[in-house]
Amino acid sequence: MAIKIKPPRNLPPDMLGVFERMAKLVAGPKADSLYNALPQSRRAKLISVDVARLLAPEFRTWSGRIRHTAATGGPAGAYAHDRLIRELNNRGKRRTLLLTAGGAGSGKTSQLMQQASSADLVFDNQLRDWLRACEILRAAIANGWQTQVIYVHRPFPDVVRAVIERSQRTGRWNLLAELPAAHSEAQQTIVRLWRAFRDSVTVLAIYNAASGNAERPVGSQIKAQDLAPNGRYHYADVQALASQIEPVLKAATKDGAVCKEIARLIGRRPKNGQGHKGN
């Protein structure tokens, strides 16, 4: 496999060792069989960066995820993308493809269980990168996949709270400071995809919030154009989103949703490529 992985900068020796071992593994001949054997892959029906992280034994415990989330991101992301493209080019008798979209903490997994069960192949990803997203959709169209892209929108304070609680619960974390750009990019990409591919790909947007209401229940469909600039669900500029992080983090620390150690970890500023851009 021609997998290219950008080496991280300034990782401590143990984290760098995990990165190097995993990078070698995902580029090797046993990667697919090892991935297929992971129960979370659903016999390779699900292609996911965070499932691919489990190829590193160190990532299979809570403390290992806390320590090695950053080290496993590059190899897992490279493998998941490479594996997806190969699956798209080798469709066989499979017909239906489901792609998820939306930044970390949007609730993609919880909102898409029903849709994912009926698809032949699922790629669980943020779908932030426009060029990569185009590559994926063009490969799917060229190989005859019936493709559906589902973007999950969540009010940004709910996103921050979800990421905080998941970090504490699972050990898999995201830097909160990276969330504004990630969600803004994912939203911009889904609008562009809807405009460019709507004649050949089904693009849906789903509303997800901490609690629904009569006007907009949790899990209801919204219009893709509502995510565009001036749309009712368009995220504000990244600085406006960033200003919402600290109050949510303080509240979560105060009410015990996250311990102070993890709050400090996820609340720090990105430094020297050690951030985490996974799901």
Residue pairs with C-beta under 8 A, 6 or more apart in sequence:
1 26
1 27
1 31
1 82
1 86
2 82
3 26
3 27
3 78
3 79
3 82
4 78
5 23
5 26
5 27
5 74
5 75
5 78
6 74
7 19
7 23
7 74
8 15
8 16
8 19
8 70
8 71
8 74
8 273
8 274
9 272
9 273
9 274
10 271
10 272
10 273
10 274
11 19
11 70
11 71
11 274
14 67
15 67
15 68
15 70
15 71
16 71
18 56
18 58
18 68
18 71
18 72
19 71
19 72
19 74
19 75
21 56
22 55
22 56
22 71
22 72
22 75
22 76
23 74
23 75
23 78
25 31
25 34
25 55
25 56
25 75
26 52
26 55
26 75
26 76
26 78
26 79
26 82
31 55
31 79
32 44
32 83
34 55
35 41
35 44
35 51
35 52
35 55
35 79
35 83
36 43
36 44
38 51
38 54
38 55
40 46
40 48
40 51
40 54
41 47
41 48
41 51
44 87
45 119
45 120
45 121
45 122
46 116
46 122
46 124
47 80
47 83
47 84
47 87
47 121
47 122
47 123
47 124
48 80
48 123
48 124
48 125
48 279
49 73
49 76
49 77
49 80
49 124
49 125
49 278
49 279
50 76
50 124
50 172
50 278
50 279
51 80
51 124
52 75
52 76
52 77
52 79
52 80
52 83
53 59
53 65
53 69
53 72
53 73
53 76
53 172
53 278
54 60
55 75
55 76
55 79
56 68
56 71
56 72
56 75
56 76
57 64
58 64
58 67
58 68
58 72
59 65
59 68
59 69
59 72
61 171
62 170
62 171
63 171
64 171
65 170
65 171
65 172
65 173
66 171
66 173
66 262
66 265
69 171
69 172
69 173
69 276
69 278
70 274
70 275
70 276
73 276
73 277
73 278
76 278
77 277
77 278
80 123
80 125
81 132
84 123
84 136
85 135
85 136
85 139
87 121
88 97
88 121
88 136
88 139
88 140
88 143
88 145
89 139
89 143
91 143
91 144
91 145
94 120
94 121
94 145
95 120
95 144
95 145
95 146
96 118
96 119
96 120
96 121
96 145
96 146
96 147
96 148
97 119
97 120
97 121
97 122
97 123
97 140
97 145
97 146
97 147
97 148
98 112
98 115
98 116
98 119
98 121
98 122
98 123
98 147
98 148
98 149
98 150
99 122
99 123
99 125
99 127
99 136
99 137
99 147
99 148
99 149
99 150
100 108
100 112
100 122
100 123
100 124
100 125
100 127
100 149
100 150
100 151
100 152
101 108
101 125
101 126
101 127
101 149
101 150
101 151
101 152
101 186
101 189
101 190
101 193
102 108
102 126
102 127
102 151
102 152
102 153
102 154
102 183
102 186
102 190
103 126
103 128
103 159
103 179
103 182
103 183
103 185
103 186
104 126
104 159
104 163
104 174
104 179
104 182
104 278
104 279
105 154
105 158
105 159
105 160
105 161
105 162
105 163
105 166
105 174
105 179
106 152
106 153
106 154
106 159
106 162
106 183
106 186
106 208
107 152
107 154
107 162
107 208
108 124
108 150
108 152
108 279
109 124
110 208
111 150
111 152
111 206
111 208
111 219
112 124
112 150
112 152
115 148
115 150
116 122
119 148
121 145
123 136
124 279
125 279
126 182
126 186
126 277
126 279
127 133
127 136
127 149
127 151
127 186
127 189
127 190
127 193
128 182
128 185
128 186
128 189
128 277
129 185
129 189
130 188
130 189
130 192
133 189
133 193
134 193
134 196
137 147
137 149
137 193
137 197
137 201
140 147
140 201
141 147
141 197
141 200
141 201
147 200
147 201
147 202
148 201
148 202
148 203
148 204
149 190
149 193
149 201
149 202
149 203
149 204
150 204
150 205
150 206
151 186
151 187
151 190
151 203
151 204
151 205
151 206
151 224
151 227
152 205
152 206
152 208
153 187
153 205
153 206
153 207
153 208
153 222
153 227
153 233
154 162
154 207
154 208
154 209
155 209
155 210
156 179
156 180
156 183
156 235
156 241
156 244
157 244
157 248
158 208
158 209
158 210
159 179
159 183
160 176
160 179
160 244
160 245
160 248
160 249
161 210
161 248
161 252
161 257
163 173
163 174
163 176
163 179
163 266
164 176
164 248
164 249
164 252
164 257
164 258
164 263
164 266
165 252
165 257
165 258
166 172
166 173
167 173
167 174
167 258
167 262
167 265
167 266
168 257
168 258
168 259
168 262
172 278
173 262
173 265
173 266
173 276
174 266
174 276
174 277
174 278
175 266
175 268
175 269
175 270
175 275
175 276
176 245
176 249
176 266
176 267
177 242
177 245
177 267
177 268
177 269
177 270
178 270
178 275
178 276
178 277
179 241
179 245
180 235
180 238
180 239
180 241
180 242
180 245
181 238
182 277
183 235
183 241
184 235
184 237
184 238
184 241
187 227
187 234
187 235
190 203
190 205
190 224
190 227
191 224
191 225
191 227
191 228
193 201
193 203
194 203
194 224
194 225
197 203
203 224
204 221
204 224
205 221
205 222
205 223
205 224
205 226
205 227
205 233
206 219
206 220
206 221
206 222
207 216
207 217
207 218
207 219
207 220
207 221
207 222
207 233
208 218
208 219
209 216
209 218
211 218
212 218
212 219
212 220
216 222
222 233
223 231
225 231
226 232
226 233
226 234
227 233
227 234
228 234
235 241
245 267
249 258
249 263
249 266
249 267
252 258
252 263
253 260
253 263
258 266
